[in-house]
Amino acid sequence: MKRRDVVALCGLTIAGLPTASSTEAGETLKEAKRLDRTLVIGAGLSGLAAAQKLTAAGHDVVVLEGRDRIGGRIWTSTRWPELPLDLGASWIHGVKGNPLTSLADRIQSKRIATSYDSAIVYDVNGDPLGEDAEESLEEIREHLLERLKKAQDNDKDVSVLSVAEKLLADLDDDDPKTERYFNFVLSGNIEQEYAGSAEELSAYWYDSAKHYPGNDALFASGFHEITKHLSDGLKIETSQEVQEIHWQETPIRVVTKKQEFTADRVIVTLPLGVLKAGSVRFVPPLPEKKQKAIATLGMGVLNKCYLRFPEVFWPNNVDWLEYIAEEHGEWTEWVSFARTMGQPVLLGFNAGTRGREIEVLTDEEIVESAMQTLRILYGDDIPEPTDFQITRWASDPFARGSYSFCSLGSTPQMRRELAHPLDGKLFFAGEATNVDYYGTADGACQSGLRVADEVLRG
Ligand SMILES: Cc1cc2nc3c(=O)[nH]c(=O)nc-3n(C[C@H](O)[C@H](O)[C@H](O)COP(=O)(O)OP(=O)(O)OC[C@H]3O[C@@H](n4cnc5c(N)ncnc54)[C@H](O)[C@@H]3O)c2cc1C
């Protein structure tokens, strides 16, 4: 298949990716640039989007990927053939105007809309919340979000938790229920979304990301349909774990565990968590501003635990099951796959500190802990799961977390510092470099297109 056919196939008319006709117009450019080689480090969404755009413009691009698979934090497990499971990103958040929607439309990928309004909230004893309790919970939620908004006008930034604690103290209400509701809102509304814990999240910036309007949508056959499609026709070397980048040498030298590669320029799409861990050595070290951005921006954790049961024993007409736990963040949020996929499968989440802590438990301990909560909600007679799939994103050496968040002390400018190219030959992409749409799959994709444009501008 010819390159331009591949590009046409990829339907890359979205958000600045070239079309087949624009590729044709770029033939001369192609000739001029053919000798230039760009190495893209990382075959996640950002790396694949960048590589597609550059390859289409005639650049010689090789993608080096440390894992034995592509996709990075897009990772669809096919272990249960009747239900492909997304262990990383699941949703297109806000389908209207989202570049991933256009991409999914072009490959006719089936999607299923879900809604946060399709939910049942259970109280600590396992009973669904009554009307009065729902009203009190809503009041607390509104009150807290309002206080957080006000805190954004203060002279000094503080953590989301300290705003919540101050509000709780001001309410002077020693009913334990009130504190539980606070913890539920912090965990369910804030920590599960941003993946940082309330004590780490900046009150100034925690909600600074933009959102596309519309419902959220799941991929019926898994998010990997998008990454497979974007990898079409690219030169990708998997199991090439990069260890060193000698970025001021000419050509640039990239050392992996197996061999050395050289290139005229390198695009780094390493996750923020990997940059923080320092497992890839930059020679010379990165400039101070970039190092400060890496150290200060937060890398959050959101872990998933899928449980498969012999039958559905929970209400099968809602998408979300929420639990006001005794302990902050303990199995607060669940997704049911009964309505959307017709499967007796539940997905439980743990985020922030709790998400990190759970990783040291064995699989059996995690399942038992989840089951304890489900027994509170649905009784001691519920069946044991027949199988499970569990993630540990913080311990994953190729991710070191789930996605970035705005930690106390960080600023949006730090994402710009992270994205800033060096000497016209070392470039940076990845979700954490996106000021407006960080933490998301669409943000990663856009950052790949942005970096390709920077390279093309020379
Ligand atoms: C549990 C979870 C749930 C999420 N849910 C959603 C969601 O519902 N919707 C949404 O929009 N977003 C979601 N996200 C976020 C989304 O998945 C990410 O923002 C996006 O996939 C990041 O893409 P990226 O290209 O920036 O990074 P990555 O996909 O991480 O790509 C970086 C690549 O670099 C590779 N790499 C790392 N180290 C090395 C090395 N030393 N040498 C070579 N290669 C290396 C990695 O293996 C990886 O393939 C979720 C993420 C997680 C983990």
The ligand as a Tripos MOL2 file, in Angstrom:
@<TRIPOS>MOLECULE
LIG
   53    58     1     0     0
SMALL
NO_CHARGES

@<TRIPOS>ATOM
      1 C1         -6.4730    4.2510   33.9200 C.3       1 LIG1
      2 C2         -6.5240    5.3890   32.9380 C.ar      1 LIG1
      3 C3         -7.7630    5.8780   32.5300 C.ar      1 LIG1
      4 C4         -7.8260    6.9300   31.6300 C.ar      1 LIG1
      5 N1         -9.0550    7.3300   31.1790 N.ar      1 LIG1
      6 C5         -9.1380    8.2210   30.1760 C.ar      1 LIG1
      7 C6        -10.3810    8.4280   29.5180 C.ar      1 LIG1
      8 O1        -11.3890    7.7690   29.8160 O.2       1 LIG1
      9 N2        -10.4150    9.3770   28.5280 N.ar      1 LIG1
     10 C7         -9.3150   10.0930   28.1560 C.ar      1 LIG1
     11 O2         -9.4180   10.9480   27.2640 O.2       1 LIG1
     12 N3         -8.0950    9.8570   28.7230 N.ar      1 LIG1
     13 C8         -7.9880    8.9260   29.7010 C.ar      1 LIG1
     14 N4         -6.7690    8.6080   30.2280 N.ar      1 LIG1
     15 C9         -5.5810    9.4000   29.8130 C.3       1 LIG1
     16 C10        -5.0350    8.9570   28.4470 C.3       1 LIG1
     17 O3         -4.9530    7.5580   28.4030 O.3       1 LIG1
     18 C11        -3.6510    9.5520   28.2700 C.3       1 LIG1
     19 O4         -3.7060   10.9550   28.4670 O.3       1 LIG1
     20 C12        -3.0500    9.3140   26.8780 C.3       1 LIG1
     21 O5         -3.2590    7.9990   26.4310 O.3       1 LIG1
     22 C13        -1.5610    9.6330   26.9420 C.3       1 LIG1
     23 O6         -0.9630    9.4950   25.6700 O.3       1 LIG1
     24 P1          0.5650    9.9300   25.5020 P.3       1 LIG1
     25 O7          0.9320    9.6860   24.0990 O.co2     1 LIG1
     26 O8          0.7610   11.2840   26.0740 O.co2     1 LIG1
     27 O9          1.3710    8.9480   26.5030 O.3       1 LIG1
     28 P2          1.5210    7.3700   26.4520 P.3       1 LIG1
     29 O10         0.3100    6.7420   25.8830 O.co2     1 LIG1
     30 O11         1.9130    6.9520   27.8110 O.co2     1 LIG1
     31 O12         2.7100    7.1620   25.4260 O.3       1 LIG1
     32 C14         4.0640    7.2390   25.8150 C.3       1 LIG1
     33 C15         4.7720    6.0020   25.3120 C.3       1 LIG1
     34 O13         6.1470    6.0650   25.7180 O.3       1 LIG1
     35 C16         6.5460    4.7290   25.9980 C.3       1 LIG1
     36 N5          7.7480    4.7620   26.8420 N.ar      1 LIG1
     37 C17         7.8470    5.0300   28.1640 C.ar      1 LIG1
     38 N6          9.1330    4.9380   28.5710 N.ar      1 LIG1
     39 C18         9.8710    4.6060   27.4660 C.ar      1 LIG1
     40 C19        11.2480    4.3750   27.2400 C.ar      1 LIG1
     41 N7         12.1670    4.4700   28.2050 N.pl3     1 LIG1
     42 N8         11.6470    4.0380   25.9800 N.ar      1 LIG1
     43 C20        10.7410    3.9520   24.9620 C.ar      1 LIG1
     44 N9          9.4130    4.1430   25.1370 N.ar      1 LIG1
     45 C21         8.9860    4.4810   26.3780 C.ar      1 LIG1
     46 C22         5.3480    4.1500   26.7050 C.3       1 LIG1
     47 O14         5.3800    2.7360   26.7340 O.3       1 LIG1
     48 C23         4.2000    4.7120   25.8880 C.3       1 LIG1
     49 O15         3.8290    3.8380   24.8440 O.3       1 LIG1
     50 C24        -6.6470    7.5220   31.1180 C.ar      1 LIG1
     51 C25        -5.4120    7.0140   31.5040 C.ar      1 LIG1
     52 C26        -5.3430    5.9520   32.4000 C.ar      1 LIG1
     53 C27        -4.0140    5.3660   32.7430 C.3       1 LIG1
@<TRIPOS>BOND
     1     1     2 1
     2     2     3 ar
     3     2    52 ar
     4     3     4 ar
     5     4     5 ar
     6     4    50 ar
     7     5     6 ar
     8     6     7 ar
     9     6    13 1
    10     7     8 2
    11     7     9 ar
    12     9    10 ar
    13    10    11 2
    14    10    12 ar
    15    12    13 ar
    16    13    14 ar
    17    14    15 1
    18    14    50 ar
    19    15    16 1
    20    16    17 1
    21    16    18 1
    22    18    19 1
    23    18    20 1
    24    20    21 1
    25    20    22 1
    26    22    23 1
    27    23    24 1
    28    24    25 2
    29    24    26 1
    30    24    27 1
    31    27    28 1
    32    28    29 2
    33    28    30 1
    34    28    31 1
    35    31    32 1
    36    32    33 1
    37    33    34 1
    38    33    48 1
    39    34    35 1
    40    35    36 1
    41    35    46 1
    42    36    37 ar
    43    36    45 ar
    44    37    38 ar
    45    38    39 ar
    46    39    40 ar
    47    39    45 ar
    48    40    41 1
    49    40    42 ar
    50    42    43 ar
    51    43    44 ar
    52    44    45 ar
    53    46    47 1
    54    46    48 1
    55    48    49 1
    56    50    51 ar
    57    51    52 ar
    58    52    53 1
@<TRIPOS>SUBSTRUCTURE
     1 LIG1         1 GROUP 0 **** ****
